Every structure is written in C-alpha cells, then in structure tokens.
Amino acid sequence: MDINTLLTAALLGIVEGLTEFLPVSSTGHLILLVDLLQFEGPPGKVFEIVIQLGAILAICWLYRAKLLKTAGGIFTEPSARRFVYLLILGFIPSMVLGVLLHSYIKAVLFSPLVVSIMLIVGGILIIIIERLPLKPKFHDLDQLPLRRAFYVGCAQTLAMIPGTSRSGATIMGALLLGLDRKTATEFSFFLAIPTMFAATVYDVYKNLDVLAMDNMQVVAIGFVCAFISALIVVKHAIAFISTHGFVPFAYYRIIVGTIMLFLLLA
C-alpha cells in the first residue's frame, strides 16, 4: 500500500468527520474529493461506508452519559422511554425509503454534478429558512411532541439525495417545526445514531462479497481520522451555531458547489 493512498484515506476520514454533523453534506464532499483525487479505495464504496461508523461512534462517545442513562432507564423511566420513541419515530421514514430506494439512489444520484447542484440549492434554502421570522416553541427534547419527531424524520429523507446533507435537512426541518437552534442540532446528532448505523450495516451487508483484509489498513486509517475529527467538530458545533446560526454554512455550500459546477462544466 503506497503512502499516497494512505494519506488520501486519512484526508477523506478527516473530511468525513468534519462534515458529517454540519449542514454541508459529508457524502457530497466525499463524492467530490474521491472524484478529484482519483482515490481508488476498496470496491463497492466500502471505504466511504465504514468511515461513517467512526463518525457515529464519536457521537456515541460524546453523549455516552445520556445514552447510558436512557438504556438503563428504558424499562423504569418514562422520560427515557419517551426519548427512545422520539428516535424511533424520527428514524422510521429514512428506514422505509432507504430500503425501497437504496439501489436507485446509489446507481443514479451519486455523481459530482448532482452533489454540486444540491450544495447550491441547499445553501439557498438554508439562507431563506434562517431569514424567516420563526418563533421556537420547543427548547428541550422533553418538550418535543412525538409526531413532530416523525415530521423531522420525514425532512431527513431529503438527505438521500447526495449533496443535500442529512444534518442540514434534519436541522432545517426541525427549525420549521418549532425547535430552537440548540435543540434542533442536538436532535439531529441523536437521530444520526440509528440512521447512520442502520445505513452502514445495510451497505456493508450489500457489499460483503467485496470486503477483503488487504483493504483494512486503508479503511482503518479513514475510520480513526473520521472518529477524531468528528469528536472535535461536535464538541464545538452547538456553541458556534448558537452564536452564528447556519448562514455561514450556507455560503460555504454555495461557494463549493459553484466552484465544482464550474470545474465540471468547463
């Protein structure tokens, strides 16, 4: 395994961790970078699939107290059960549509052109939503009605289009449904755990025939880098968003999407 491949794997892992929980589309960034860098990792998108698990585990580690408390009180504490219901209801739409549309999305929509367009469109929508005179009604997940968690999950399904951003669709949907920025962002983090874990397991199952030990070094480097960079981002994301909002991410999306669209069309 040459050093350039290992360094590229590390870079892609860092990008995955940096972008997974921000409204800028980690999948879109990976598609663009893999195309630009001509990265030839394990077949079947196995590399991109597995490094997501590193980002998921970063969330689990940072919120381990909340998750352990929920797991320990699921049979005795009504608040713990209610939190689980929120996650289940938020996860169901993506689970259903993911199973039904998985093959079509992977075959048709995973392209740099689609990503570039959706980065721009998503950035414009974020600016529009941020400028709406929204009045938050829910300042804590304990206040969130169960059906609104389901509606946030419906918004999350838009992220099946590469370049849209899972966290972006979830957070913007949550803001429109009455959550404040902090609560919307935290719910997006928590909802990422079942959603991304299920997507990773499903993709690995679909690609079992192409998994090979000789690719594990590349995958391991990307995995570790994604875990570390996600830890750093998530730890500071809520403070940044509470102060600056989401507009800086919107402008970033528009700039990156425009540059990529120009390069592709030129």
N, C-alpha and C positions, 0 to 999 in steps of 0.2 A: 504494500500500500504506500503510494508516494506521499510526500509531505504536503503537496498542494491540495490533494484530496482531503487530507485530514484537517488542514487549515480551513478549507471551504466548508467542511462539515461543522467545524467549530463556529464559523461565521453564521451559518444557517441556523444553528442551535441558538446562538445569541439573539438573532433576529426573531426567531420563533418566540423566545421568552419575552423579549421586549415588546412585541406587538400583539401577543395573544389576548391580553386583557385590556388593551386600549382600543378605542374605536377606529382603528386604522387597517384592519384586516391582516391577520398573520398569514392566512392561506394565500392571499393575494401577493404579499411580499415574497413568500417562498416561491410561488409560481414565477414571478418576475425575476427573482435572483437566480433560480435554477436555470431559467432560460438565458439570462445574461451571462452567467458564469459557466454555462455548458457543463453543469455538475452531473456526473454520471454515478449516482448512488445505487443502492440495491434496487432491483426491478420492482415494478408494481407500486411505486410510491411508498414503499415500506419505510424508508428513512423519514419522510415527512410525517408519516403516521405515528411512528414510535416516539419521535422527539416531542410530539404533543403531550405524551404521557409525562414527560419531565415537567412541563408547564403545569399540568394538572396536579402533580404531587407537590409543587411549590404552593399552590393554593391550599391543599390539604394540610401542609405543614404550618403555614401562617395562621390558619383558622382551626388548628387542631383542638384547641380548648373548646370552641363552640361545637365542633363535630363530635368530640368525645362526650361532651355533656349531653348532646342530642341522642347519641347512640345509647348512653347509659340510662336516659330517662324516657325512652320511646314508649315503654310499657307502663310508666308510672306518672310521667309529667305531661299534662295536656299541652303545654307550650312546646315541648319537644315534638310531640306528635303533629301539632299544627305546622311546625317548621318543615317537617318531612312532607306533609300534604302539599305545602307551597311548592316544594321542589318537584314533587311528582307531577303536579298539575302543570307546572312550567315546562317540564321535560316531555310530556306526552305528545304535543304537536310535532316536535322535532323527531321524536322516535318514530311516529307513524309515517310522516312524509319522508324521513330519511330512508326507511326500509323500502318504501314504494318508488322513490325517485333516485336512489343511490347510483345505480348503474348509468342512468341517463345523464345525471349531473356530472359524473366523473368523465363520461365519454364526450359530452358536448360543450360543457361550460368551462372546463378547466383550461383556459387559454389566456395568454397575456393580454389579448385585445379585450376580452370580457372584463378582466381584472382592471385594466386601465379605465375603461368606461365607468365601471361601478365605483371605483375610487372617487372619480369626479362627481358622479351623481350622488353618492353617499355624503360627500363633503358638502355639497349644496344643500341637501336635506337637513344635515346637522345644523348648518347656519340658520336655515328657516325655522327649525324647531326651537333653537336657542333664542330666537328673537320673538317667539310667541309669548303673549302675556300669561304664562302658565302659573297657576296658584297651587302649589303642592298641598295635598290633603294627608299624605302618609309620610311620617318622619321616622318610622321604625317598621321593621318587617312584622312585628307583632300586630301592627295596625292593618296590615295589608289584607283585604278580603280575598278569599280563596279564588273566586272567579277571576279577579284581576291578575292573579299569578298565572292563570291559564291564558289570559289575553297577552301577557308579556311573553309567554311561551310561543304564542302564535306569531308575535313580532319576530322572535328569534329565528323562525323558519326562513325568513328572508335571507338570512346569512348563508343559506345553502348555495346561493349564487356567489361564486368566488369574487372577492373584492368588496363585498358588502360589509363584512365584519360582524361576527357573532356578538361581540360585546357592544358594538355600535348599535345594531338592530335591537338588542335587548334593552340597553340603557335608554335609547330614544323612545322606544315603545313604552318603557316604564315611566319616563317623564310625561308623556302624553296621557298616561293613565293615572297621573296624580302623585307619583312618588317624587320626593326631593332628590337632588343630585347624589347625595351620600348614600341614601337607601337604595336608589336605582343601581348605583355602581356596585354596592355590596351584594345585592340580589343577583346581578349579572355574574359576579365572582362565584357565588354559591351555585348558581344554575349551571355554570360551566362544568362543575364536577361530574354530575350524572351525564350531561350531554356529551362532553368530550370523552369521558371514559367509555361510554357506550359506542361512540363513533370509532374510537381507537380499537376497541375489541372487535367490532364488526369488520373494520378494514383489515385487521390482522387475520381474522378468520377467512376473509375473502382472498388473502394473499399468502396463505400457509404454504402453498406449493413453491413460492419463490423465496421463502426465508432460508437463509444459509449462514452458517457460522463464520464464513470468511468475510462477511459484511459487518459482523458485530462490532468491530473496532470503530468503524465509521459511525455506526448508529450510536454506540456508547458515548463517543465524544459529543455528538449533537445533543444527546439526551442530557448529559451533565451540564452542558452550556445553557440549554434551554431552562433547566431547573434553576440554576444560579441567577440568570438574568431575569427570570420571572419573579424570583424572590425579591430582587431589588426593585423592580417596577411596581409590583403590587403593594409593597410596603409603603411606597410614597405616592401612589396614584390618587388615593382618595383625598389627601391633603392638597395636591396640585389641582385636582378637579374642583374641589370646594372653593378654591381661590380664583382659578382662571376659567372654569367652565370647560366646554368642549370645542369652542370655536378654534383654538389653536390646532387641534387635531383635524378639524375640517379643512383649514387652509393647507395643512401638510398633505392631506389626501388629494386635494385639488392640484397642488404643485406636482406631486409624484405622478399622479395619473396623467396629467397633461404632458409631462416630460416623456413618460413611457409611450403615450399615444403618438406623440411627435416622432419618437425613435422608430416605432413600429410602422407608421405610415410612410416615413421617409425612406 
